[in-house]
Amino acid sequence: MKKLLLRLLLYVFCIVLILEVLVRVFHLTKDYPVRFVDELGVERWVPNQEGYSVTGNRRQNFSKFNINSSGYNSYRDFEPSKDKVELALVGDSFIEGFHQPYYNSIGKKIEAKINGVEVYEIGYAGYDFADQLHLIHQYQSFFDLIDLVVIGIKFEDDLTRNEYGILKERMKLESPMYRSLRNIKLLVYLQNIGAFSAAIKMTTTLFSLGQNNTSIHKKEDVNATQKRYVKYIKNFQSLVTKYGYDKTRFVLLLDKENSPKVFLDFLDKNSYNYIDFGEEINQSKIPTTLIYDQHWNNYGRNIVSNLISVYFKERVNNH
């Protein structure tokens, strides 16, 4: 019995080892760049890293990323000056662009449409409005040299807090334990394809037995929704007051269809300019997002880059 058990353990170890090698050889899972918080309290990627972003159990998306000297995924380094024309894109994973080859990004597409402009893609997965304004405030001398700053914003996700603070949940991913686990590529692959989802769901269900969960599924009433909208708009105002906002050079990038009217009315009343990508993205007869999540595919990025380019050209002509 003892020999059988030892032999079984040996077989299991060999199978796991072979699977680990296969995942590495065929690059079936993504690389994780290292993140950090710099001396000014800005969270970003450690500069000068590269790797591959992989999504799906059959490598549905396989693209290379390149973290530049500023700590952001981009095909160029950021070197603004008064003698050049620059445009900055500040946002979350949609701007970060790990779902696309870094050399075929939104910024690259904009540069192809506007002669002589340099586009700086300052995107980081999870950035909300507080992250973005804090970043711009801390690096004000850098952003003062840029002609137009486009700030991506999603009303429901990005206005939940009224001041910046380091999110421990994200930085916890850089703990020694998480880094060690990420080195086991088979484990990362299984997690990415949802192999542990059923077990996690079952555990959650068992722990919730006997508890009253009706409130979880209860639809939010109109009054609660209105209160939340008011809170988010107040958070917007607080962040702008605390960190500053240059209405002459800053423009929001948003989806009007997914933004409440009260917020859009607030923006119009207070002269906050914005670019709406929602109408063209949502009404397109050609798919604009990836098949496995809601990030823009290449066609979607073409639409967004064109809208930003048109806005930039109109702004230059009006000035």
Phi and psi in degrees as a GROMACS rama.xvg file:
@    title "Ramachandran Plot"
@    xaxis  label "Phi"
@    yaxis  label "Psi"
@TYPE xy
-64.4314  -42.9586  LYS-2
-63.6611  -39.0022  LYS-3
-62.9294  -43.0277  LEU-4
-64.743  -44.1503  LEU-5
-63.417  -40.6053  LEU-6
-64.854  -39.8753  ARG-7
-63.2214  -44.0373  LEU-8
-62.6911  -38.2879  LEU-9
-64.7243  -42.9982  LEU-10
-62.4262  -43.8099  TYR-11
-61.0597  -44.4572  VAL-12
-61.5873  -42.527  PHE-13
-65.6395  -41.2113  CYS-14
-63.5949  -45.7162  ILE-15
-61.5636  -41.3808  VAL-16
-63.5544  -43.1958  LEU-17
-63.988  -43.4282  ILE-18
-63.1479  -39.8975  LEU-19
-61.7165  -42.6922  GLU-20
-64.175  -43.4496  VAL-21
-62.5587  -42.4523  LEU-22
-61.8197  -39.04  VAL-23
-73.1315  -44.068  ARG-24
-64.1625  -43.3092  VAL-25
-92.6135  4.72824  PHE-26
49.5385  58.3388  HIS-27
-84.7403  -8.23578  LEU-28
-132.95  162.985  THR-29
-82.3142  159.096  LYS-30
-90.8366  147.993  ASP-31
-111.356  110.763  TYR-32
-68.6985  156.587  PRO-33
-88.5589  135.65  VAL-34
-107.291  161.191  ARG-35
-157.517  168.863  PHE-36
-110.085  120.532  VAL-37
-78.6287  -176.474  ASP-38
-67.0346  -16.2744  GLU-39
-99.5751  8.7362  LEU-40
79.4843  21.4658  GLY-41
-100.965  127.244  VAL-42
-86.1422  129.124  GLU-43
-158.896  -178.286  ARG-44
-82.2639  148.673  TRP-45
-62.1536  128.414  VAL-46
-59.0741  155.751  PRO-47
61.0669  54.8896  ASN-48
-121.053  156.922  GLN-49
-147.855  159.903  GLU-50
176.519  -161.968  GLY-51
-127.921  137.294  TYR-52
-97.3893  125.269  SER-53
-126.531  131.756  VAL-54
-133.057  140.727  THR-55
94.2746  152.657  GLY-56
-77.4804  -5.25867  ASN-57
-126.858  34.5769  ARG-58
50.319  51.6372  ARG-59
-59.9503  -29.6493  GLN-60
-135.074  127.191  ASN-61
-138.645  108.766  PHE-62
-144.372  149.226  SER-63
-89.1684  140.14  LYS-64
-114.527  156.512  PHE-65
-140.774  105.099  ASN-66
-82.4719  118.963  ILE-67
-82.0967  -171.227  ASN-68
-68.7784  -14.2815  SER-69
-94.1409  -6.61462  SER-70
92.0704  24.3255  GLY-71
-133.036  152.133  TYR-72
-72.8805  112.823  ASN-73
-161.614  156.852  SER-74
-85.0375  -7.03432  TYR-75
-139.251  160.227  ARG-76
-83.8839  157.697  ASP-77
-97.3254  112.489  PHE-78
-136.298  71.329  GLU-79
-71.723  152.108  PRO-80
-154.646  165.61  SER-81
-69.9762  -18.8467  LYS-82
-87.4868  -6.99332  ASP-83
-116.987  167.578  LYS-84
-107.489  122.302  VAL-85
-128.723  150.181  GLU-86
-132.071  130.532  LEU-87
-111.605  136.003  ALA-88
-108.976  115.477  LEU-89
-113.671  124.048  VAL-90
-174.068  -162.367  GLY-91
-97.5226  -144.53  ASP-92
-64.2595  -24.2528  SER-93
-66.1457  -35.0093  PHE-94
-85.5745  -36.2462  ILE-95
-56.3759  -42.3756  GLU-96
73.9438  32.0134  GLY-97
-66.3956  -14.5729  PHE-98
-86.7757  10.1539  HIS-99
-143.686  153.77  GLN-100
-60.6218  135.806  PRO-101
-61.0347  -22.9371  TYR-102
-88.6352  3.05187  TYR-103
-128.644  43.0203  ASN-104
-88.4973  177.25  SER-105
-60.0632  -43.4569  ILE-106
-60.9412  -41.377  GLY-107
-64.1075  -38.5405  LYS-108
-66.314  -38.4047  LYS-109
-65.1897  -42.3752  ILE-110
-61.6887  -32.3746  GLU-111
-70.7299  -22.4269  ALA-112
-94.5289  -21.307  LYS-113
-125.244  110.725  ILE-114
-66.6048  133.347  ASN-115
85.6839  1.82462  GLY-116
-99.7951  143.825  VAL-117
-106.63  131.315  GLU-118
-110.89  126.445  VAL-119
-107.099  115.32  TYR-120
-93.5332  103.142  GLU-121
-108.721  72.8001  ILE-122
-115.231  144.859  GLY-123
-151.517  123.871  TYR-124
-55.8396  125.412  ALA-125
99.2346  -11.2396  GLY-126
-57.6552  132.154  TYR-127
-113.424  -172.143  ASP-128
-63.2326  -34.8883  PHE-129
-65.3497  -44.8552  ALA-130
-57.1852  -45.2758  ASP-131
-67.8756  -47.0053  GLN-132
-70.123  -35.3784  LEU-133
-62.6891  -43.9995  HIS-134
-58.1812  -49.3496  LEU-135
-63.1195  -39.0557  ILE-136
-66.0636  -44.2918  HIS-137
-68.5479  -31.0899  GLN-138
-112.318  46.7902  TYR-139
-61.3846  -40.6328  GLN-140
-62.319  -32.5614  SER-141
-68.4313  -50.5857  PHE-142
-72.3353  -22.6334  PHE-143
-64.6133  -21.5149  ASP-144
-86.5994  -9.1416  LEU-145
-93.1038  134.888  ILE-146
-73.6582  -36.8235  ASP-147
-144.551  131.435  LEU-148
-116.157  116.667  VAL-149
-99.1412  122.435  VAL-150
-113.982  114.715  ILE-151
-72.7436  137.563  GLY-152
-147.604  135.461  ILE-153
-118.974  117.981  LYS-154
-54.6179  -47.6144  PHE-155
-70.8019  -24.1016  GLU-156
-104.187  -31.5672  ASP-157
-103.866  2.71511  ASP-158
-124.378  29.596  LEU-159
-81.9442  -9.93301  THR-160
-135.204  155.968  ARG-161
-106.751  4.93394  ASN-162
-156.938  160.373  GLU-163
-81.0634  144.784  TYR-164
-158.103  148.146  GLY-165
-65.9864  129.367  ILE-166
-86.4505  110.219  LEU-167
-63.2624  -29.0442  LYS-168
-61.3223  -38.7102  GLU-169
-74.447  -45.364  ARG-170
-68.6421  -20.8514  MET-171
-61.6337  -25.166  LYS-172
-66.9008  -14.1669  LEU-173
-98.5079  10.2907  GLU-174
-68.7418  156.258  SER-175
-54.5117  -37.0548  PRO-176
-65.2326  -48.1285  MET-177
-65.8126  -37.9476  TYR-178
-63.0688  -41.2219  ARG-179
-64.0687  -42.7401  SER-180
-64.5966  -35.7406  LEU-181
-66.9907  -20.7483  ARG-182
-73.9439  -15.9368  ASN-183
-89.3719  95.0368  ILE-184
-64.8414  -32.8386  LYS-185
-63.8413  -40.136  LEU-186
-64.0406  -43.033  LEU-187
-63.4519  -41.7292  VAL-188
-62.5252  -46.2394  TYR-189
-62.6731  -38.7535  LEU-190
-64.9625  -43.3104  GLN-191
-65.7589  -30.5695  ASN-192
-91.7757  5.54252  ILE-193
81.0237  23.1609  GLY-194
-65.7538  -25.529  ALA-195
-98.0167  -1.47091  PHE-196
-61.6826  -44.0675  SER-197
-61.9292  -43.0732  ALA-198
-65.3015  -41.6154  ALA-199
-64.7089  -42.7332  ILE-200
-63.3324  -41.8863  LYS-201
-64.5608  -41.7365  MET-202
-62.5687  -43.3702  THR-203
-62.244  -40.6517  THR-204
-64.2264  -42.3194  THR-205
-63.8051  -41.506  LEU-206
-70.6343  -22.6058  PHE-207
-93.7159  -1.54346  SER-208
-61.9185  134.482  LEU-209
87.038  -7.00032  GLY-210
-94.8183  151.501  GLN-211
-87.5215  105.551  ASN-212
-107.023  15.6476  ASN-213
-62.6533  -30.8031  THR-214
-68.0767  -25.3343  SER-215
-64.8631  -38.0727  ILE-216
-95.2552  -2.23914  HIS-217
-71.3029  131.222  LYS-218
-69.6766  135.796  LYS-219
-65.3631  130.403  GLU-220
-78.3401  167.367  ASP-221
-61.2057  -41.1391  VAL-222
-63.6157  -42.3669  ASN-223
-64.9004  -38.5548  ALA-224
-62.5409  -45.2759  THR-225
-61.8609  -40.776  GLN-226
-63.7728  -40.0294  LYS-227
-65.0311  -42.0877  ARG-228
-59.6738  -44.1287  TYR-229
-61.7068  -42.3503  VAL-230
-62.1218  -44.6415  LYS-231
-64.7133  -39.3632  TYR-232
-67.0458  -37.5307  ILE-233
-64.7343  -37.617  LYS-234
-62.9137  -41.6084  ASN-235
-57.3617  -49.2743  PHE-236
-62.1538  -41.4556  GLN-237
-63.1972  -43.1242  SER-238
-65.4889  -42.434  LEU-239
-63.9503  -41.5369  VAL-240
-65.503  -42.0495  THR-241
-72.731  -43.7993  LYS-242
-106.406  -12.4778  TYR-243
89.6108  155.335  GLY-244
-159.569  115.479  TYR-245
-89.6359  100.908  ASP-246
-66.8882  -18.7414  LYS-247
-78.858  -22.4961  THR-248
-123.005  -12.0706  ARG-249
-102.653  141.326  PHE-250
-140.867  138.884  VAL-251
-85.8989  145.218  LEU-252
-112.834  113.386  LEU-253
-146.369  169.905  LEU-254
-106.008  108.32  ASP-255
-61.3567  -36.1825  LYS-256
-64.1099  -26.8881  GLU-257
-107.202  20.7429  ASN-258
-120.17  129.267  SER-259
-63.8286  149.545  PRO-260
-59.118  -36.4627  LYS-261
-62.5318  -33.5753  VAL-262
-74.0667  -43.0024  PHE-263
-62.9624  -39.6958  LEU-264
-63.3776  -39.054  ASP-265
-62.3655  -44.261  PHE-266
-63.1167  -45.0991  LEU-267
-64.0816  -44.8962  ASP-268
-62.8043  -33.9392  LYS-269
-103.84  15.4868  ASN-270
61.379  40.4449  SER-271
-92.9047  116.342  TYR-272
-75.5886  147.718  ASN-273
-149.581  154.03  TYR-274
-108.092  123.883  ILE-275
-94.8657  116.598  ASP-276
-98.5451  -9.35012  PHE-277
-64.329  -42.6663  GLY-278
-59.6071  -49.4135  GLU-279
-72.5507  -37.4858  GLU-280
-66.3984  -47.8956  ILE-281
-75.5236  -25.4176  ASN-282
-99.0406  1.68087  GLN-283
-66.5584  136.305  SER-284
-80.9079  -15.3552  LYS-285
-99.1746  136.025  ILE-286
-53.877  135.329  PRO-287
-112.992  -4.35201  THR-288
-123.776  165.016  THR-289
-69.6327  158.04  LEU-290
-75.0632  -14.86  ILE-291
-114.319  -6.59467  TYR-292
-159.774  -174.014  ASP-293
-96.4559  10.2283  GLN-294
-70.3739  148.467  HIS-295
-65.5121  137.858  TRP-296
-83.8119  -171.243  ASN-297
-62.2082  -37.8352  ASN-298
-67.5735  -41.331  TYR-299
-61.3725  -40.1508  GLY-300
-66.8726  -33.658  ARG-301
-61.5018  -42.9285  ASN-302
-62.5385  -48.6609  ILE-303
-63.9099  -44.0907  VAL-304
-63.6292  -35.7972  SER-305
-67.4579  -42.893  ASN-306
-61.8916  -42.6306  LEU-307
-66.8922  -40.3784  ILE-308
-63.1643  -43.5145  SER-309
-62.4294  -44.6644  VAL-310
-60.6398  -44.1495  TYR-311
-62.7612  -44.3799  PHE-312
-64.1514  -42.098  LYS-313
-64.2141  -39.057  GLU-314
-63.9483  -42.5812  ARG-315
-63.8816  -42.051  VAL-316
-65.8945  -33.9177  ASN-317
-79.2338  -12.3739  ASN-318
